Amino acid sequence: MRLPFRPSPRCTLALSLALLVPLAALAETVATLRKQEPMHQEFVLKALDGKVLANGEEVTTADGDRVRSDLTFRFLDGSLDEQITTFTQGNVFRLINDRHVQKGPSFPTPLDMTIDVPSRTVSWHQLKNGRDAVSTVNMDFPDDVGNGLVPLLVENVPPGPAGLRVSWFAVAVRPLLVTVAIHPDQTRVDGLSPLQHAHQYLLHVELHGMAFFVAPLINEEPADLHFWVTDAPQPSFLRLAAPFYQGGPMWVVESLGPEIPSDAR
């Protein structure tokens, strides 16, 4: 699963101004209370009215503390949402690289962004003069970048009301670093039935610098995300309610069953 915040064209200049202001040290590395095991899991993506939009599948493999996760949603209209993430899970989670692709009629603007921590680069595709062009920038990465890791990080929120904060990259005119606050939340999302034996979490994107002041004025504040995970000694993902892109409709991702070890398929 991924965070959906991807600024629309009319707010990219305003949001890029946030890069002129240093990011406050609000985020933190996440301790590995629950390590990700090799697994295969299937999902269904629905509109709030229950209409099925896509089928999803995640395959995770591990080599020691190095893990690769391949998450794909294939839409009934031919659209594709695919994210491939590699990370380590020693005492804390550390992102190595992440590539996220969105294309097809379900997505007004295509997305193809790659984050590579060892080379300290963020690359993304964009149209220039009608042609596909790749832009790359070098950046200093915080230790807690959470792109591609959010569901696993939610499963590792420490007990108690405090929650946690992690860093996350979006693309505006150039990469934009924001903070995602993850904390327990008891409110319900309209149109969803209650879940039994589950914890619910609210994920809120915190903007910084000029973007914090400008985004509300142009109605471009990122929507909150709602996660549900099982109430168990080893919590696992149950449901996500969120738009998949900025300004998009609220969609619901549901797990179709327990995780199956990848070597048992």
Kinemage of the C-alpha trace (Angstrom):
@kinemage 1
@onewidth
@group {chain A} dominant
@subgroup {mainchain}
@vectorlist {calphas} color= white
{ca met a 1} P 0.000 0.000 0.000
{ca arg a 2} L 1.107 3.536 -0.501
{ca leu a 3} L 0.322 7.015 0.622
{ca pro a 4} L -1.726 8.829 -2.021
{ca phe a 5} L -0.482 12.392 -1.630
{ca arg a 6} L 0.660 13.554 -5.063
{ca pro a 7} L 0.183 17.309 -5.596
{ca ser a 8} L -1.952 18.464 -8.511
{ca pro a 9} L -0.471 20.865 -11.098
{ca arg a 10} L -2.074 23.990 -9.668
{ca cys a 11} L -0.350 23.583 -6.296
{ca thr a 12} L 3.099 22.340 -7.342
{ca leu a 13} L 4.766 25.755 -7.224
{ca ala a 14} L 3.352 26.525 -3.803
{ca leu a 15} L 4.363 23.158 -2.417
{ca ser a 16} L 7.846 23.309 -3.890
{ca leu a 17} L 8.429 26.465 -1.856
{ca ala a 18} L 8.395 24.228 1.210
{ca leu a 19} L 11.833 23.015 0.170
{ca leu a 20} L 13.188 26.484 0.926
{ca val a 21} L 12.443 25.989 4.624
{ca pro a 22} L 14.352 23.347 6.639
{ca leu a 23} L 12.200 20.406 7.675
{ca ala a 24} L 11.629 20.221 11.405
{ca ala a 25} L 13.023 17.113 13.065
{ca leu a 26} L 9.600 15.680 13.848
{ca ala a 27} L 9.913 12.179 12.387
{ca glu a 28} L 11.624 9.157 13.896
{ca thr a 29} L 12.957 5.732 12.988
{ca val a 30} L 10.562 2.854 13.693
{ca ala a 31} L 11.675 -0.079 15.833
{ca thr a 32} L 10.977 -3.549 14.435
{ca leu a 33} L 8.436 -4.850 16.919
{ca arg a 34} L 7.030 -7.083 14.153
{ca lys a 35} L 9.359 -8.167 11.348
{ca gln a 36} L 7.921 -8.819 7.910
{ca glu a 37} L 7.983 -12.520 7.061
{ca pro a 38} L 7.974 -13.923 3.498
{ca met a 39} L 4.340 -14.038 2.432
{ca his a 40} L 1.740 -13.832 -0.327
{ca gln a 41} L -1.463 -11.887 0.298
{ca glu a 42} L -4.404 -10.897 -1.902
{ca phe a 43} L -6.614 -7.810 -1.703
{ca val a 44} L -9.671 -6.280 -3.299
{ca leu a 45} L -10.031 -2.570 -4.054
{ca lys a 46} L -13.546 -1.095 -3.908
{ca ala a 47} L -15.375 2.193 -4.202
{ca leu a 48} L -17.330 3.282 -1.124
{ca asp a 49} L -20.526 1.959 -2.723
{ca gly a 50} L -18.983 -1.540 -2.809
{ca lys a 51} L -18.174 -1.614 -6.528
{ca val a 52} L -15.040 -3.663 -7.187
{ca leu a 53} L -12.370 -1.604 -8.972
{ca ala a 54} L -9.249 -3.764 -8.848
{ca asn a 55} L -7.663 -6.941 -7.568
{ca gly a 56} L -4.437 -6.699 -5.596
{ca glu a 57} L -1.584 -8.997 -4.726
{ca glu a 58} L 1.503 -8.586 -2.550
{ca val a 59} L 4.460 -10.962 -2.645
{ca thr a 60} L 7.207 -10.489 -0.065
{ca thr a 61} L 10.555 -12.293 -0.002
{ca ala a 62} L 13.366 -12.052 2.539
{ca asp a 63} L 17.096 -12.740 2.599
{ca gly a 64} L 18.195 -12.302 6.179
{ca asp a 65} L 17.127 -8.808 7.247
{ca arg a 66} L 16.814 -7.627 3.627
{ca val a 67} L 13.211 -7.718 2.368
{ca arg a 68} L 11.576 -7.073 -1.020
{ca ser a 69} L 7.854 -6.372 -1.350
{ca asp a 70} L 6.003 -6.385 -4.709
{ca leu a 71} L 2.501 -4.900 -4.459
{ca thr a 72} L 0.295 -4.730 -7.557
{ca phe a 73} L -3.279 -3.566 -8.165
{ca arg a 74} L -4.714 -4.473 -11.580
{ca phe a 75} L -7.842 -2.455 -12.315
{ca leu a 76} L -10.835 -3.734 -14.244
{ca asp a 77} L -10.435 -0.777 -16.638
{ca gly a 78} L -6.840 -1.791 -17.442
{ca ser a 79} L -5.121 0.655 -15.072
{ca leu a 80} L -2.115 -0.392 -13.007
{ca asp a 81} L -0.804 0.622 -9.604
{ca glu a 82} L 2.487 -1.109 -8.791
{ca gln a 83} L 5.013 -0.549 -6.024
{ca ile a 84} L 8.277 -2.454 -5.509
{ca thr a 85} L 10.039 -1.748 -2.228
{ca thr a 86} L 13.301 -3.069 -0.765
{ca phe a 87} L 14.242 -2.430 2.851
{ca thr a 88} L 16.109 -3.831 5.846
{ca gln a 89} L 14.633 -4.717 9.213
{ca gly a 90} L 17.355 -4.932 11.831
{ca asn a 91} L 16.637 -3.037 15.035
{ca val a 92} L 14.766 -0.448 12.942
{ca phe a 93} L 13.263 -0.328 9.448
{ca arg a 94} L 15.439 1.285 6.756
{ca leu a 95} L 14.307 1.913 3.196
{ca ile a 96} L 16.776 0.925 0.440
{ca asn a 97} L 14.753 1.765 -2.656
{ca asp a 98} L 11.158 2.161 -3.776
{ca arg a 99} L 9.556 2.452 -7.212
{ca his a 100} L 5.906 3.436 -7.540
{ca val a 101} L 4.029 3.404 -10.880
{ca gln a 102} L 0.444 4.508 -11.578
{ca lys a 103} L -0.965 4.544 -15.108
{ca gly a 104} L -4.229 4.048 -16.981
{ca pro a 105} L -7.670 5.704 -17.050
{ca ser a 106} L -8.170 5.449 -13.276
{ca phe a 107} L -5.316 7.930 -12.743
{ca pro a 108} L -5.643 11.467 -14.166
{ca thr a 109} L -1.856 11.945 -14.086
{ca pro a 110} L 0.606 9.047 -14.583
{ca leu a 111} L 3.206 8.502 -11.866
{ca asp a 112} L 6.616 6.811 -12.090
{ca met a 113} L 8.899 7.704 -9.181
{ca thr a 114} L 11.988 5.911 -7.859
{ca ile a 115} L 13.657 6.579 -4.518
{ca asp a 116} L 17.179 5.144 -4.123
{ca val a 117} L 18.635 5.699 -0.681
{ca pro a 118} L 22.216 4.391 -1.276
{ca ser a 119} L 22.714 6.807 -4.185
{ca arg a 120} L 20.721 9.561 -2.423
{ca thr a 121} L 18.620 10.168 -5.522
{ca val a 122} L 14.952 10.616 -6.357
{ca ser a 123} L 13.946 10.172 -10.020
{ca trp a 124} L 10.570 10.702 -11.663
{ca his a 125} L 9.068 10.710 -15.141
{ca gln a 126} L 7.242 13.724 -16.505
{ca leu a 127} L 6.095 15.029 -19.885
{ca lys a 128} L 8.275 17.750 -21.415
{ca asn a 129} L 7.268 19.123 -24.815
{ca gly a 130} L 5.057 16.074 -25.310
{ca arg a 131} L 7.874 13.632 -24.576
{ca asp a 132} L 8.604 11.446 -21.576
{ca ala a 133} L 11.588 12.806 -19.639
{ca val a 134} L 13.312 11.571 -16.491
{ca ser a 135} L 14.364 14.085 -13.859
{ca thr a 136} L 16.774 13.172 -11.061
{ca val a 137} L 17.833 15.107 -7.982
{ca asn a 138} L 20.336 14.345 -5.235
{ca met a 139} L 19.060 14.792 -1.710
{ca asp a 140} L 20.029 14.192 1.886
{ca phe a 141} L 17.776 11.394 3.103
{ca pro a 142} L 16.506 11.195 6.677
{ca asp a 143} L 16.852 7.772 8.303
{ca asp a 144} L 13.088 7.284 8.587
{ca val a 145} L 11.852 7.559 4.967
{ca gly a 146} L 8.655 5.485 4.859
{ca asn a 147} L 7.730 5.253 1.141
{ca gly a 148} L 6.469 1.725 0.459
{ca leu a 149} L 6.599 0.788 4.154
{ca val a 150} L 3.540 2.484 5.620
{ca pro a 151} L 1.333 -0.600 6.284
{ca leu a 152} L 4.251 -2.348 7.986
{ca leu a 153} L 5.058 0.754 10.015
{ca val a 154} L 1.420 0.982 11.143
{ca glu a 155} L 1.668 -2.619 12.349
{ca asn a 156} L 4.710 -1.549 14.403
{ca val a 157} L 3.238 1.497 16.140
{ca pro a 158} L 4.209 1.154 19.816
{ca pro a 159} L 1.369 0.492 22.285
{ca gly a 160} L -0.231 3.602 23.749
{ca pro a 161} L -1.721 6.863 22.466
{ca ala a 162} L 1.466 8.580 21.279
{ca gly a 163} L 1.753 7.023 17.818
{ca leu a 164} L 4.749 8.003 15.685
{ca arg a 165} L 5.916 10.188 12.789
{ca val a 166} L 7.878 9.221 9.682
{ca ser a 167} L 9.217 11.071 6.632
{ca trp a 168} L 7.757 10.570 3.161
{ca phe a 169} L 8.576 11.839 -0.343
{ca ala a 170} L 6.062 13.277 -2.792
{ca val a 171} L 6.822 14.871 -6.162
{ca ala a 172} L 5.797 18.451 -6.899
{ca val a 173} L 8.045 20.601 -9.087
{ca arg a 174} L 10.799 18.590 -7.408
{ca pro a 175} L 10.740 16.025 -4.567
{ca leu a 176} L 8.902 17.258 -1.508
{ca leu a 177} L 9.635 15.812 1.922
{ca val a 178} L 6.664 15.745 4.295
{ca thr a 179} L 5.931 14.160 7.659
{ca val a 180} L 3.273 11.489 8.123
{ca ala a 181} L 1.795 11.318 11.623
{ca ile a 182} L 0.424 7.874 12.558
{ca his a 183} L -1.704 7.640 15.673
{ca pro a 184} L -4.590 5.604 17.103
{ca asp a 185} L -8.018 6.886 16.123
{ca gln a 186} L -11.485 5.785 17.198
{ca thr a 187} L -13.526 7.647 14.600
{ca arg a 188} L -15.220 5.859 11.690
{ca val a 189} L -15.144 6.604 7.964
{ca asp a 190} L -18.631 7.196 6.522
{ca gly a 191} L -19.838 4.256 4.458
{ca leu a 192} L -17.703 1.610 6.167
{ca ser a 193} L -19.130 -1.045 8.470
{ca pro a 194} L -17.457 -1.487 11.856
{ca leu a 195} L -14.675 -4.053 12.188
{ca gln a 196} L -14.464 -6.408 15.131
{ca his a 197} L -11.193 -7.158 16.946
{ca ala a 198} L -9.200 -4.481 15.143
{ca his a 199} L -7.191 -1.355 15.883
{ca gln a 200} L -7.804 1.735 13.763
{ca tyr a 201} L -5.142 4.328 12.947
{ca leu a 202} L -5.336 7.773 11.405
{ca leu a 203} L -2.525 8.891 9.096
{ca his a 204} L -2.201 12.637 8.614
{ca val a 205} L 0.238 14.308 6.208
{ca glu a 206} L 1.960 17.319 7.769
{ca leu a 207} L 3.241 19.983 5.374
{ca his a 208} L 6.117 22.308 6.234
{ca gly a 209} L 7.384 25.724 5.223
{ca met a 210} L 5.317 27.797 2.792
{ca ala a 211} L 3.264 24.738 1.786
{ca phe a 212} L 1.745 24.660 5.282
{ca phe a 213} L 0.264 28.136 4.758
{ca val a 214} L -0.582 27.969 1.058
{ca ala a 215} L -2.204 24.511 0.735
{ca pro a 216} L -5.372 25.371 2.759
{ca leu a 217} L -5.894 28.515 0.662
{ca ile a 218} L -5.981 26.549 -2.609
{ca asn a 219} L -7.879 23.568 -1.148
{ca glu a 220} L -4.966 21.193 -1.666
{ca glu a 221} L -4.444 19.763 1.806
{ca pro a 222} L -3.739 15.999 1.613
{ca ala a 223} L -6.615 13.775 2.724
{ca asp a 224} L -6.246 11.684 5.870
{ca leu a 225} L -5.843 7.906 5.555
{ca his a 226} L -7.529 5.318 7.760
{ca phe a 227} L -5.885 1.948 8.510
{ca trp a 228} L -7.236 -1.068 10.344
{ca val a 229} L -4.964 -3.839 11.653
{ca thr a 230} L -5.829 -7.002 13.549
{ca asp a 231} L -5.956 -6.918 17.330
{ca ala a 232} L -3.482 -9.767 17.805
{ca pro a 233} L 0.003 -10.398 19.241
{ca gln a 234} L 1.252 -10.215 15.626
{ca pro a 235} L -0.980 -7.518 14.071
{ca ser a 236} L -1.544 -7.577 10.318
{ca phe a 237} L -3.240 -5.339 7.766
{ca leu a 238} L -7.036 -5.590 7.399
{ca arg a 239} L -8.274 -2.503 5.614
{ca leu a 240} L -7.277 0.879 4.207
{ca ala a 241} L -9.613 3.769 3.329
{ca ala a 242} L -7.926 6.510 1.295
{ca pro a 243} L -7.733 8.222 -2.083
{ca phe a 244} L -4.911 6.830 -4.244
{ca tyr a 245} L -4.018 10.286 -5.578
{ca gln a 246} L -4.490 13.883 -4.470
{ca gly a 247} L -8.094 14.973 -5.002
{ca gly a 248} L -9.199 11.447 -5.912
{ca pro a 249} L -12.209 9.536 -4.569
{ca met a 250} L -12.058 7.575 -1.336
{ca trp a 251} L -11.268 3.920 -2.113
{ca val a 252} L -11.187 0.927 0.214
{ca val a 253} L -8.563 -1.834 0.173
{ca glu a 254} L -9.487 -5.027 2.024
{ca ser a 255} L -7.436 -8.121 2.763
{ca leu a 256} L -8.995 -11.308 1.364
{ca gly a 257} L -7.611 -13.551 4.048
{ca pro a 258} L -4.634 -14.422 6.222
{ca glu a 259} L -1.116 -14.056 4.938
{ca ile a 260} L 0.245 -17.152 3.199
{ca pro a 261} L 4.001 -17.806 3.437
{ca ser a 262} L 5.509 -17.222 -0.014
{ca asp a 263} L 7.230 -20.644 0.009
{ca ala a 264} L 3.882 -22.380 0.676
{ca arg a 265} L 2.196 -21.286 -2.542
